[in-house]
Amino acid sequence: MALTNVARAAEAIAAYPTCKITYNRDSWVNLLVQPSEYSADEALLICQESLETWVAWVPNHGETRLSRDLFYV
């Protein structure tokens, strides 16, 4: 029986391990979107609030909550 494109893609993804980046507190990260016009484009992670959210400090803005999809290393 022939595999569908979806099944082939699923097999290809399963064949290669994915890289899961772990973030640590006191790490500087780059922001995809600045919280304000005058704020920096980087943030210092303070603590992890949930699996997908971090409390961070952004220069020229202050403390904020960041979703993991809003920053990168």
N, CA, C and O atoms as a Tripos MOL2 file, in Angstrom:
@<TRIPOS>MOLECULE
protein
  292   291    73     0     0
PROTEIN
NO_CHARGES

@<TRIPOS>ATOM
      1 N           0.8460   -1.1750    0.0000 N.3       1 MET1
      2 CA          0.0000    0.0000    0.0000 C.3       1 MET1
      3 C           0.8900    1.2370    0.0000 C.2       1 MET1
      4 O           1.8520    1.3110    0.7650 O.2       1 MET1
      5 N           0.5790    2.1890   -0.8390 N.am      2 ALA2
      6 CA          1.3870    3.3910   -0.9820 C.3       2 ALA2
      7 C           1.1440    4.3410    0.1940 C.2       2 ALA2
      8 O           0.0250    4.4710    0.6890 O.2       2 ALA2
      9 N           2.2240    4.9980    0.6240 N.am      3 LEU3
     10 CA          2.1170    5.9690    1.7060 C.3       3 LEU3
     11 C           1.6590    7.3140    1.1590 C.2       3 LEU3
     12 O           2.0520    7.7150    0.0640 O.2       3 LEU3
     13 N           0.8420    7.9940    1.9130 N.am      4 THR4
     14 CA          0.4370    9.3330    1.5230 C.3       4 THR4
     15 C           1.5520   10.3100    1.8540 C.2       4 THR4
     16 O           2.4850    9.9650    2.5790 O.2       4 THR4
     17 N           1.4660   11.5080    1.3380 N.am      5 ASN5
     18 CA          2.4660   12.5400    1.6310 C.3       5 ASN5
     19 C           2.5370   12.8450    3.1220 C.2       5 ASN5
     20 O           3.6160   13.0940    3.6580 O.2       5 ASN5
     21 N           1.4030   12.8280    3.7810 N.am      6 VAL6
     22 CA          1.3710   13.1040    5.2180 C.3       6 VAL6
     23 C           2.1070   12.0000    5.9800 C.2       6 VAL6
     24 O           2.8700   12.2780    6.9050 O.2       6 VAL6
     25 N           1.8740   10.7610    5.5910 N.am      7 ALA7
     26 CA          2.5470    9.6440    6.2560 C.3       7 ALA7
     27 C           4.0470    9.6990    6.0160 C.2       7 ALA7
     28 O           4.8260    9.4170    6.9260 O.2       7 ALA7
     29 N           4.4650   10.0560    4.8090 N.am      8 ARG8
     30 CA          5.8990   10.1790    4.5090 C.3       8 ARG8
     31 C           6.5340   11.2860    5.3410 C.2       8 ARG8
     32 O           7.6400   11.1250    5.8570 O.2       8 ARG8
     33 N           5.8390   12.3980    5.4690 N.am      9 ALA9
     34 CA          6.3580   13.5140    6.2670 C.3       9 ALA9
     35 C           6.4720   13.1110    7.7340 C.2       9 ALA9
     36 O           7.4490   13.4540    8.3990 O.2       9 ALA9
     37 N           5.4840   12.3900    8.2360 N.am     10 ALA10
     38 CA          5.5180   11.9360    9.6320 C.3      10 ALA10
     39 C           6.6850   10.9890    9.8680 C.2      10 ALA10
     40 O           7.3490   11.0660   10.9020 O.2      10 ALA10
     41 N           6.9380   10.0960    8.9170 N.am     11 GLU11
     42 CA          8.0740    9.1810    9.0430 C.3      11 GLU11
     43 C           9.3940    9.9320    9.0110 C.2      11 GLU11
     44 O          10.3160    9.6040    9.7580 O.2      11 GLU11
     45 N           9.4910   10.9420    8.1470 N.am     12 ALA12
     46 CA         10.7280   11.7190    8.0440 C.3      12 ALA12
     47 C          10.9890   12.4860    9.3340 C.2      12 ALA12
     48 O          12.1300   12.5610    9.7890 O.2      12 ALA12
     49 N           9.9580   13.0480    9.9160 N.am     13 ILE13
     50 CA         10.1160   13.8000   11.1680 C.3      13 ILE13
     51 C          10.5140   12.8590   12.2980 C.2      13 ILE13
     52 O          11.3650   13.1980   13.1210 O.2      13 ILE13
     53 N           9.8990   11.6720   12.3390 N.am     14 ALA14
     54 CA         10.2030   10.7130   13.4010 C.3      14 ALA14
     55 C          11.6180   10.1530   13.2690 C.2      14 ALA14
     56 O          12.2180    9.7460   14.2640 O.2      14 ALA14
     57 N          12.1500   10.1310   12.0550 N.am     15 ALA15
     58 CA         13.4720    9.5540   11.8300 C.3      15 ALA15
     59 C          14.5910   10.4400   12.3610 C.2      15 ALA15
     60 O          15.6730    9.9430   12.6740 O.2      15 ALA15
     61 N          14.3520   11.7240   12.4670 N.am     16 TYR16
     62 CA         15.3790   12.6590   12.9220 C.3      16 TYR16
     63 C          14.9670   13.2780   14.2410 C.2      16 TYR16
     64 O          13.8400   13.7550   14.3740 O.2      16 TYR16
     65 N          15.8580   13.2780   15.2180 N.am     17 PRO17
     66 CA         15.5190   13.9090   16.5000 C.3      17 PRO17
     67 C          15.3900   15.4210   16.3290 C.2      17 PRO17
     68 O          16.1080   16.0340   15.5400 O.2      17 PRO17
     69 N          14.4900   15.9920   17.0600 N.am     18 THR18
     70 CA         14.3230   17.4360   17.0000 C.3      18 THR18
     71 C          15.1490   18.0970   18.0910 C.2      18 THR18
     72 O          15.3650   17.5300   19.1620 O.2      18 THR18
     73 N          15.5930   19.2790   17.8040 N.am     19 CYS19
     74 CA         16.3840   20.0470   18.7640 C.3      19 CYS19
     75 C          15.4310   20.8440   19.6440 C.2      19 CYS19
     76 O          14.6840   21.6870   19.1480 O.2      19 CYS19
     77 N          15.4530   20.5870   20.9170 N.am     20 LYS20
     78 CA         14.6300   21.3390   21.8610 C.3      20 LYS20
     79 C          15.5460   22.2490   22.6540 C.2      20 LYS20
     80 O          16.3650   21.7900   23.4500 O.2      20 LYS20
     81 N          15.3990   23.5350   22.4270 N.am     21 ILE21
     82 CA         16.2250   24.5120   23.1210 C.3      21 ILE21
     83 C          15.6750   24.7070   24.5180 C.2      21 ILE21
     84 O          14.4810   24.9450   24.6990 O.2      21 ILE21
     85 N          16.5350   24.6070   25.4850 N.am     22 THR22
     86 CA         16.1400   24.8920   26.8580 C.3      22 THR22
     87 C          16.7270   26.2370   27.2520 C.2      22 THR22
     88 O          17.9020   26.5120   27.0080 O.2      22 THR22
     89 N          15.9110   27.0540   27.8530 N.am     23 TYR23
     90 CA         16.3420   28.3710   28.2960 C.3      23 TYR23
     91 C          16.5900   28.3390   29.7900 C.2      23 TYR23
     92 O          15.9470   27.5830   30.5170 O.2      23 TYR23
     93 N          17.5090   29.1490   30.2410 N.am     24 ASN24
     94 CA         17.8430   29.2300   31.6570 C.3      24 ASN24
     95 C          17.6310   30.6490   32.1490 C.2      24 ASN24
     96 O          17.7340   31.6080   31.3840 O.2      24 ASN24
     97 N          17.3340   30.7710   33.4380 N.am     25 ARG25
     98 CA         17.2000   32.1190   33.9990 C.3      25 ARG25
     99 C          18.5480   32.8210   33.9170 C.2      25 ARG25
    100 O          19.5930   32.1730   33.8610 O.2      25 ARG25
    101 N          18.5190   34.1070   33.9100 N.am     26 ASP26
    102 CA         19.7020   34.9620   33.7800 C.3      26 ASP26
    103 C          20.3560   34.8450   32.4050 C.2      26 ASP26
    104 O          21.5400   35.1470   32.2530 O.2      26 ASP26
    105 N          19.5930   34.4090   31.4060 N.am     27 SER27
    106 CA         20.0940   34.3420   30.0300 C.3      27 SER27
    107 C          19.5250   35.5040   29.2300 C.2      27 SER27
    108 O          18.3600   35.8720   29.3840 O.2      27 SER27
    109 N          20.3580   36.0710   28.3800 N.am     28 TRP28
    110 CA         19.9050   37.1120   27.4660 C.3      28 TRP28
    111 C          19.3870   36.4590   26.1970 C.2      28 TRP28
    112 O          20.0290   35.5610   25.6510 O.2      28 TRP28
    113 N          18.2310   36.9030   25.7260 N.am     29 VAL29
    114 CA         17.6320   36.3800   24.4980 C.3      29 VAL29
    115 C          17.2800   37.5450   23.5780 C.2      29 VAL29
    116 O          17.1140   38.6790   24.0280 O.2      29 VAL29
    117 N          17.1710   37.2560   22.3070 N.am     30 ASN30
    118 CA         16.7650   38.2530   21.3080 C.3      30 ASN30
    119 C          15.2510   38.2190   21.1560 C.2      30 ASN30
    120 O          14.6370   37.1520   21.1820 O.2      30 ASN30
    121 N          14.6570   39.3960   20.9960 N.am     31 LEU31
    122 CA         13.2060   39.4900   20.8570 C.3      31 LEU31
    123 C          12.8250   39.5840   19.3890 C.2      31 LEU31
    124 O          13.4710   40.2930   18.6170 O.2      31 LEU31
    125 N          11.7800   38.8730   19.0070 N.am     32 LEU32
    126 CA         11.2610   38.9750   17.6490 C.3      32 LEU32
    127 C          10.4410   40.2480   17.4800 C.2      32 LEU32
    128 O          10.4020   40.8380   16.4000 O.2      32 LEU32
    129 N           9.7870   40.6640   18.5610 N.am     33 VAL33
    130 CA          8.9700   41.8850   18.5580 C.3      33 VAL33
    131 C           9.3130   42.6700   19.8170 C.2      33 VAL33
    132 O           9.2820   42.1240   20.9200 O.2      33 VAL33
    133 N           9.6410   43.9540   19.6550 N.am     34 GLN34
    134 CA          9.9390   44.7980   20.8120 C.3      34 GLN34
    135 C           8.6430   45.1870   21.5150 C.2      34 GLN34
    136 O           7.6550   45.4920   20.8480 O.2      34 GLN34
    137 N           8.6270   45.1820   22.8570 N.am     35 PRO35
    138 CA          7.4030   45.5190   23.5860 C.3      35 PRO35
    139 C           6.9820   46.9800   23.4400 C.2      35 PRO35
    140 O           5.8070   47.3060   23.6130 O.2      35 PRO35
    141 N           7.9280   47.8550   23.1250 N.am     36 SER36
    142 CA          7.5800   49.2610   22.8770 C.3      36 SER36
    143 C           8.5570   49.8370   21.8540 C.2      36 SER36
    144 O           9.5850   49.2330   21.5460 O.2      36 SER36
    145 N           8.2260   50.9770   21.3530 N.am     37 GLU37
    146 CA          9.0250   51.6240   20.3060 C.3      37 GLU37
    147 C          10.4550   51.9160   20.7590 C.2      37 GLU37
    148 O          11.3870   51.8530   19.9580 O.2      37 GLU37
    149 N          10.6280   52.2340   22.0380 N.am     38 TYR38
    150 CA         11.9340   52.6440   22.5460 C.3      38 TYR38
    151 C          12.6850   51.5480   23.3000 C.2      38 TYR38
    152 O          13.8070   51.7740   23.7530 O.2      38 TYR38
    153 N          12.0930   50.3830   23.4400 N.am     39 SER39
    154 CA         12.7380   49.3220   24.2040 C.3      39 SER39
    155 C          13.8290   48.6350   23.3920 C.2      39 SER39
    156 O          13.9040   48.7720   22.1710 O.2      39 SER39
    157 N          14.6680   47.8960   24.1020 N.am     40 ALA40
    158 CA         15.7430   47.1460   23.4580 C.3      40 ALA40
    159 C          15.1530   45.9460   22.7090 C.2      40 ALA40
    160 O          13.9920   45.5820   22.8940 O.2      40 ALA40
    161 N          15.9830   45.3510   21.8670 N.am     41 ASP41
    162 CA         15.5400   44.1740   21.1150 C.3      41 ASP41
    163 C          16.0360   42.8780   21.7570 C.2      41 ASP41
    164 O          16.0980   41.8370   21.1040 O.2      41 ASP41
    165 N          16.3900   42.9510   23.0430 N.am     42 GLU42
    166 CA         16.8250   41.7810   23.7980 C.3      42 GLU42
    167 C          16.2050   41.8400   25.1920 C.2      42 GLU42
    168 O          15.7460   42.8900   25.6410 O.2      42 GLU42
    169 N          16.2030   40.6940   25.8620 N.am     43 ALA43
    170 CA         15.6060   40.6210   27.1960 C.3      43 ALA43
    171 C          16.4110   39.6660   28.0680 C.2      43 ALA43
    172 O          17.0410   38.7300   27.5750 O.2      43 ALA43
    173 N          16.3790   39.9200   29.3640 N.am     44 LEU44
    174 CA         17.0120   39.0510   30.3470 C.3      44 LEU44
    175 C          15.9250   38.1960   30.9850 C.2      44 LEU44
    176 O          14.9970   38.7260   31.5950 O.2      44 LEU44
    177 N          16.0330   36.8770   30.8490 N.am     45 LEU45
    178 CA         15.0420   35.9830   31.4420 C.3      45 LEU45
    179 C          15.2210   35.9540   32.9550 C.2      45 LEU45
    180 O          16.3270   35.7320   33.4500 O.2      45 LEU45
    181 N          14.1370   36.1760   33.6850 N.am     46 ILE46
    182 CA         14.1900   36.2040   35.1450 C.3      46 ILE46
    183 C          13.7320   34.8630   35.7180 C.2      46 ILE46
    184 O          14.4550   34.2420   36.4960 O.2      46 ILE46
    185 N          12.5460   34.4200   35.3400 N.am     47 CYS47
    186 CA         12.0610   33.1250   35.8130 C.3      47 CYS47
    187 C          11.0000   32.5880   34.8690 C.2      47 CYS47
    188 O          10.3120   33.3470   34.1860 O.2      47 CYS47
    189 N          10.8800   31.2800   34.8430 N.am     48 GLN48
    190 CA          9.8840   30.6330   33.9960 C.3      48 GLN48
    191 C           8.5660   30.6060   34.7300 C.2      48 GLN48
    192 O           8.4700   30.0710   35.8340 O.2      48 GLN48
    193 N           7.5390   31.1900   34.1110 N.am     49 GLU49
    194 CA          6.2170   31.2710   34.7380 C.3      49 GLU49
    195 C           5.3890   30.0180   34.4400 C.2      49 GLU49
    196 O           4.6590   29.5330   35.3040 O.2      49 GLU49
    197 N           5.5050   29.5020   33.2220 N.am     50 SER50
    198 CA          4.8120   28.2790   32.8180 C.3      50 SER50
    199 C           5.6610   27.6040   31.7450 C.2      50 SER50
    200 O           6.7640   28.0650   31.4540 O.2      50 SER50
    201 N           5.1660   26.5280   31.1570 N.am     51 LEU51
    202 CA          5.9390   25.8510   30.1120 C.3      51 LEU51
    203 C           6.2020   26.7490   28.9140 C.2      51 LEU51
    204 O           7.2160   26.5890   28.2360 O.2      51 LEU51
    205 N           5.3140   27.6820   28.6460 N.am     52 GLU52
    206 CA          5.4300   28.5310   27.4600 C.3      52 GLU52
    207 C           5.6740   30.0040   27.7660 C.2      52 GLU52
    208 O           5.7680   30.8070   26.8380 O.2      52 GLU52
    209 N           5.7770   30.3780   29.0270 N.am     53 THR53
    210 CA          5.8840   31.7980   29.3840 C.3      53 THR53
    211 C           7.0310   32.0530   30.3480 C.2      53 THR53
    212 O           7.2480   31.2930   31.2920 O.2      53 THR53
    213 N           7.7630   33.1340   30.0950 N.am     54 TRP54
    214 CA          8.8540   33.5820   30.9690 C.3      54 TRP54
    215 C           8.6050   35.0080   31.4270 C.2      54 TRP54
    216 O           8.0570   35.8220   30.6830 O.2      54 TRP54
    217 N           9.0060   35.3060   32.6430 N.am     55 VAL55
    218 CA          9.0610   36.6850   33.1200 C.3      55 VAL55
    219 C          10.4540   37.1820   32.7350 C.2      55 VAL55
    220 O          11.4520   36.5120   32.9990 O.2      55 VAL55
    221 N          10.5170   38.3490   32.1170 N.am     56 ALA56
    222 CA         11.7900   38.8670   31.6230 C.3      56 ALA56
    223 C          11.8880   40.3610   31.8860 C.2      56 ALA56
    224 O          10.8850   41.0360   32.1150 O.2      56 ALA56
    225 N          13.1170   40.8610   31.8490 N.am     57 TRP57
    226 CA         13.3660   42.2890   31.9680 C.3      57 TRP57
    227 C          13.9170   42.7800   30.6380 C.2      57 TRP57
    228 O          14.8910   42.2360   30.1170 O.2      57 TRP57
    229 N          13.2810   43.8190   30.0920 N.am     58 VAL58
    230 CA         13.6930   44.4020   28.8160 C.3      58 VAL58
    231 C          14.2290   45.8060   29.0840 C.2      58 VAL58
    232 O          13.5180   46.6340   29.6530 O.2      58 VAL58
    233 N          15.4820   46.0940   28.6810 N.am     59 PRO59
    234 CA         16.0240   47.4390   28.8750 C.3      59 PRO59
    235 C          15.1370   48.5010   28.2150 C.2      59 PRO59
    236 O          14.6190   48.3020   27.1160 O.2      59 PRO59
    237 N          14.9780   49.6100   28.8980 N.am     60 ASN60
    238 CA         14.1450   50.7360   28.4620 C.3      60 ASN60
    239 C          12.6660   50.3820   28.3680 C.2      60 ASN60
    240 O          11.8990   51.0680   27.6930 O.2      60 ASN60
    241 N          12.2690   49.3080   29.0480 N.am     61 HIS61
    242 CA         10.8560   48.9320   29.0980 C.3      61 HIS61
    243 C          10.4740   48.4550   30.4950 C.2      61 HIS61
    244 O           9.4800   48.9130   31.0590 O.2      61 HIS61
    245 N          11.2580   47.5380   31.0530 N.am     62 GLY62
    246 CA         10.9690   47.0050   32.3750 C.3      62 GLY62
    247 C          10.5830   45.5440   32.3250 C.2      62 GLY62
    248 O          10.8710   44.8430   31.3550 O.2      62 GLY62
    249 N           9.9260   45.0910   33.3840 N.am     63 GLU63
    250 CA          9.5400   43.6880   33.4910 C.3      63 GLU63
    251 C           8.3360   43.3980   32.6060 C.2      63 GLU63
    252 O           7.4120   44.2040   32.5030 O.2      63 GLU63
    253 N           8.3660   42.2340   31.9720 N.am     64 THR64
    254 CA          7.2630   41.8250   31.0980 C.3      64 THR64
    255 C           7.1830   40.3110   31.0660 C.2      64 THR64
    256 O           8.1010   39.6250   31.5150 O.2      64 THR64
    257 N           6.1030   39.7950   30.5430 N.am     65 ARG65
    258 CA          5.9460   38.3560   30.3400 C.3      65 ARG65
    259 C           6.0900   38.0750   28.8500 C.2      65 ARG65
    260 O           5.4930   38.7510   28.0120 O.2      65 ARG65
    261 N           6.8980   37.0600   28.5370 N.am     66 LEU66
    262 CA          7.1630   36.7170   27.1430 C.3      66 LEU66
    263 C           6.7580   35.2890   26.8580 C.2      66 LEU66
    264 O           7.1080   34.3740   27.6030 O.2      66 LEU66
    265 N           6.0300   35.1010   25.7950 N.am     67 SER67
    266 CA          5.7350   33.7660   25.3090 C.3      67 SER67
    267 C           6.9820   33.2540   24.6030 C.2      67 SER67
    268 O           7.7170   34.0430   24.0100 O.2      67 SER67
    269 N           7.2360   31.9490   24.6540 N.am     68 ARG68
    270 CA          8.4500   31.3800   24.0610 C.3      68 ARG68
    271 C           8.5550   31.6260   22.5580 C.2      68 ARG68
    272 O           9.6550   31.5980   22.0060 O.2      68 ARG68
    273 N           7.4430   31.8640   21.8980 N.am     69 ASP69
    274 CA          7.5140   32.1030   20.4610 C.3      69 ASP69
    275 C           7.8900   33.5560   20.1350 C.2      69 ASP69
    276 O           7.9530   33.9210   18.9610 O.2      69 ASP69
    277 N           8.1390   34.3890   21.1530 N.am     70 LEU70
    278 CA          8.5210   35.7780   20.9290 C.3      70 LEU70
    279 C          10.0040   36.0480   21.0890 C.2      70 LEU70
    280 O          10.4440   37.1820   20.9020 O.2      70 LEU70
    281 N          10.8010   35.0120   21.4360 N.am     71 PHE71
    282 CA         12.2390   35.2380   21.5940 C.3      71 PHE71
    283 C          13.0370   34.0200   21.1380 C.2      71 PHE71
    284 O          12.5080   32.9190   20.9870 O.2      71 PHE71
    285 N          14.3230   34.2590   20.9260 N.am     72 TYR72
    286 CA         15.2460   33.1940   20.5070 C.3      72 TYR72
    287 C          16.6250   33.5030   21.0280 C.2      72 TYR72
    288 O          16.8960   34.6160   21.4800 O.2      72 TYR72
    289 N          17.5030   32.5090   20.9660 N.am     73 VAL73
    290 CA         18.8720   32.6740   21.4680 C.3      73 VAL73
    291 C          19.6980   33.3750   20.4050 C.2      73 VAL73
    292 O          20.8870   33.6200   20.6090 O.2      73 VAL73
@<TRIPOS>BOND
     1     1     2 1
     2     2     3 1
     3     3     4 2
     4     3     5 am
     5     5     6 1
     6     6     7 1
     7     7     8 2
     8     7     9 am
     9     9    10 1
    10    10    11 1
    11    11    12 2
    12    11    13 am
    13    13    14 1
    14    14    15 1
    15    15    16 2
    16    15    17 am
    17    17    18 1
    18    18    19 1
    19    19    20 2
    20    19    21 am
    21    21    22 1
    22    22    23 1
    23    23    24 2
    24    23    25 am
    25    25    26 1
    26    26    27 1
    27    27    28 2
    28    27    29 am
    29    29    30 1
    30    30    31 1
    31    31    32 2
    32    31    33 am
    33    33    34 1
    34    34    35 1
    35    35    36 2
    36    35    37 am
    37    37    38 1
    38    38    39 1
    39    39    40 2
    40    39    41 am
    41    41    42 1
    42    42    43 1
    43    43    44 2
    44    43    45 am
    45    45    46 1
    46    46    47 1
    47    47    48 2
    48    47    49 am
    49    49    50 1
    50    50    51 1
    51    51    52 2
    52    51    53 am
    53    53    54 1
    54    54    55 1
    55    55    56 2
    56    55    57 am
    57    57    58 1
    58    58    59 1
    59    59    60 2
    60    59    61 am
    61    61    62 1
    62    62    63 1
    63    63    64 2
    64    63    65 am
    65    65    66 1
    66    66    67 1
    67    67    68 2
    68    67    69 am
    69    69    70 1
    70    70    71 1
    71    71    72 2
    72    71    73 am
    73    73    74 1
    74    74    75 1
    75    75    76 2
    76    75    77 am
    77    77    78 1
    78    78    79 1
    79    79    80 2
    80    79    81 am
    81    81    82 1
    82    82    83 1
    83    83    84 2
    84    83    85 am
    85    85    86 1
    86    86    87 1
    87    87    88 2
    88    87    89 am
    89    89    90 1
    90    90    91 1
    91    91    92 2
    92    91    93 am
    93    93    94 1
    94    94    95 1
    95    95    96 2
    96    95    97 am
    97    97    98 1
    98    98    99 1
    99    99   100 2
   100    99   101 am
   101   101   102 1
   102   102   103 1
   103   103   104 2
   104   103   105 am
   105   105   106 1
   106   106   107 1
   107   107   108 2
   108   107   109 am
   109   109   110 1
   110   110   111 1
   111   111   112 2
   112   111   113 am
   113   113   114 1
   114   114   115 1
   115   115   116 2
   116   115   117 am
   117   117   118 1
   118   118   119 1
   119   119   120 2
   120   119   121 am
   121   121   122 1
   122   122   123 1
   123   123   124 2
   124   123   125 am
   125   125   126 1
   126   126   127 1
   127   127   128 2
   128   127   129 am
   129   129   130 1
   130   130   131 1
   131   131   132 2
   132   131   133 am
   133   133   134 1
   134   134   135 1
   135   135   136 2
   136   135   137 am
   137   137   138 1
   138   138   139 1
   139   139   140 2
   140   139   141 am
   141   141   142 1
   142   142   143 1
   143   143   144 2
   144   143   145 am
   145   145   146 1
   146   146   147 1
   147   147   148 2
   148   147   149 am
   149   149   150 1
   150   150   151 1
   151   151   152 2
   152   151   153 am
   153   153   154 1
   154   154   155 1
   155   155   156 2
   156   155   157 am
   157   157   158 1
   158   158   159 1
   159   159   160 2
   160   159   161 am
   161   161   162 1
   162   162   163 1
   163   163   164 2
   164   163   165 am
   165   165   166 1
   166   166   167 1
   167   167   168 2
   168   167   169 am
   169   169   170 1
   170   170   171 1
   171   171   172 2
   172   171   173 am
   173   173   174 1
   174   174   175 1
   175   175   176 2
   176   175   177 am
   177   177   178 1
   178   178   179 1
   179   179   180 2
   180   179   181 am
   181   181   182 1
   182   182   183 1
   183   183   184 2
   184   183   185 am
   185   185   186 1
   186   186   187 1
   187   187   188 2
   188   187   189 am
   189   189   190 1
   190   190   191 1
   191   191   192 2
   192   191   193 am
   193   193   194 1
   194   194   195 1
   195   195   196 2
   196   195   197 am
   197   197   198 1
   198   198   199 1
   199   199   200 2
   200   199   201 am
   201   201   202 1
   202   202   203 1
   203   203   204 2
   204   203   205 am
   205   205   206 1
   206   206   207 1
   207   207   208 2
   208   207   209 am
   209   209   210 1
   210   210   211 1
   211   211   212 2
   212   211   213 am
   213   213   214 1
   214   214   215 1
   215   215   216 2
   216   215   217 am
   217   217   218 1
   218   218   219 1
   219   219   220 2
   220   219   221 am
   221   221   222 1
   222   222   223 1
   223   223   224 2
   224   223   225 am
   225   225   226 1
   226   226   227 1
   227   227   228 2
   228   227   229 am
   229   229   230 1
   230   230   231 1
   231   231   232 2
   232   231   233 am
   233   233   234 1
   234   234   235 1
   235   235   236 2
   236   235   237 am
   237   237   238 1
   238   238   239 1
   239   239   240 2
   240   239   241 am
   241   241   242 1
   242   242   243 1
   243   243   244 2
   244   243   245 am
   245   245   246 1
   246   246   247 1
   247   247   248 2
   248   247   249 am
   249   249   250 1
   250   250   251 1
   251   251   252 2
   252   251   253 am
   253   253   254 1
   254   254   255 1
   255   255   256 2
   256   255   257 am
   257   257   258 1
   258   258   259 1
   259   259   260 2
   260   259   261 am
   261   261   262 1
   262   262   263 1
   263   263   264 2
   264   263   265 am
   265   265   266 1
   266   266   267 1
   267   267   268 2
   268   267   269 am
   269   269   270 1
   270   270   271 1
   271   271   272 2
   272   271   273 am
   273   273   274 1
   274   274   275 1
   275   275   276 2
   276   275   277 am
   277   277   278 1
   278   278   279 1
   279   279   280 2
   280   279   281 am
   281   281   282 1
   282   282   283 1
   283   283   284 2
   284   283   285 am
   285   285   286 1
   286   286   287 1
   287   287   288 2
   288   287   289 am
   289   289   290 1
   290   290   291 1
   291   291   292 2
@<TRIPOS>SUBSTRUCTURE
     1 MET1         2 RESIDUE 1 A MET
     2 ALA2         6 RESIDUE 1 A ALA
     3 LEU3        10 RESIDUE 1 A LEU
     4 THR4        14 RESIDUE 1 A THR
     5 ASN5        18 RESIDUE 1 A ASN
     6 VAL6        22 RESIDUE 1 A VAL
     7 ALA7        26 RESIDUE 1 A ALA
     8 ARG8        30 RESIDUE 1 A ARG
     9 ALA9        34 RESIDUE 1 A ALA
    10 ALA10       38 RESIDUE 1 A ALA
    11 GLU11       42 RESIDUE 1 A GLU
    12 ALA12       46 RESIDUE 1 A ALA
    13 ILE13       50 RESIDUE 1 A ILE
    14 ALA14       54 RESIDUE 1 A ALA
    15 ALA15       58 RESIDUE 1 A ALA
    16 TYR16       62 RESIDUE 1 A TYR
    17 PRO17       66 RESIDUE 1 A PRO
    18 THR18       70 RESIDUE 1 A THR
    19 CYS19       74 RESIDUE 1 A CYS
    20 LYS20       78 RESIDUE 1 A LYS
    21 ILE21       82 RESIDUE 1 A ILE
    22 THR22       86 RESIDUE 1 A THR
    23 TYR23       90 RESIDUE 1 A TYR
    24 ASN24       94 RESIDUE 1 A ASN
    25 ARG25       98 RESIDUE 1 A ARG
    26 ASP26      102 RESIDUE 1 A ASP
    27 SER27      106 RESIDUE 1 A SER
    28 TRP28      110 RESIDUE 1 A TRP
    29 VAL29      114 RESIDUE 1 A VAL
    30 ASN30      118 RESIDUE 1 A ASN
    31 LEU31      122 RESIDUE 1 A LEU
    32 LEU32      126 RESIDUE 1 A LEU
    33 VAL33      130 RESIDUE 1 A VAL
    34 GLN34      134 RESIDUE 1 A GLN
    35 PRO35      138 RESIDUE 1 A PRO
    36 SER36      142 RESIDUE 1 A SER
    37 GLU37      146 RESIDUE 1 A GLU
    38 TYR38      150 RESIDUE 1 A TYR
    39 SER39      154 RESIDUE 1 A SER
    40 ALA40      158 RESIDUE 1 A ALA
    41 ASP41      162 RESIDUE 1 A ASP
    42 GLU42      166 RESIDUE 1 A GLU
    43 ALA43      170 RESIDUE 1 A ALA
    44 LEU44      174 RESIDUE 1 A LEU
    45 LEU45      178 RESIDUE 1 A LEU
    46 ILE46      182 RESIDUE 1 A ILE
    47 CYS47      186 RESIDUE 1 A CYS
    48 GLN48      190 RESIDUE 1 A GLN
    49 GLU49      194 RESIDUE 1 A GLU
    50 SER50      198 RESIDUE 1 A SER
    51 LEU51      202 RESIDUE 1 A LEU
    52 GLU52      206 RESIDUE 1 A GLU
    53 THR53      210 RESIDUE 1 A THR
    54 TRP54      214 RESIDUE 1 A TRP
    55 VAL55      218 RESIDUE 1 A VAL
    56 ALA56      222 RESIDUE 1 A ALA
    57 TRP57      226 RESIDUE 1 A TRP
    58 VAL58      230 RESIDUE 1 A VAL
    59 PRO59      234 RESIDUE 1 A PRO
    60 ASN60      238 RESIDUE 1 A ASN
    61 HIS61      242 RESIDUE 1 A HIS
    62 GLY62      246 RESIDUE 1 A GLY
    63 GLU63      250 RESIDUE 1 A GLU
    64 THR64      254 RESIDUE 1 A THR
    65 ARG65      258 RESIDUE 1 A ARG
    66 LEU66      262 RESIDUE 1 A LEU
    67 SER67      266 RESIDUE 1 A SER
    68 ARG68      270 RESIDUE 1 A ARG
    69 ASP69      274 RESIDUE 1 A ASP
    70 LEU70      278 RESIDUE 1 A LEU
    71 PHE71      282 RESIDUE 1 A PHE
    72 TYR72      286 RESIDUE 1 A TYR
    73 VAL73      290 RESIDUE 1 A VAL
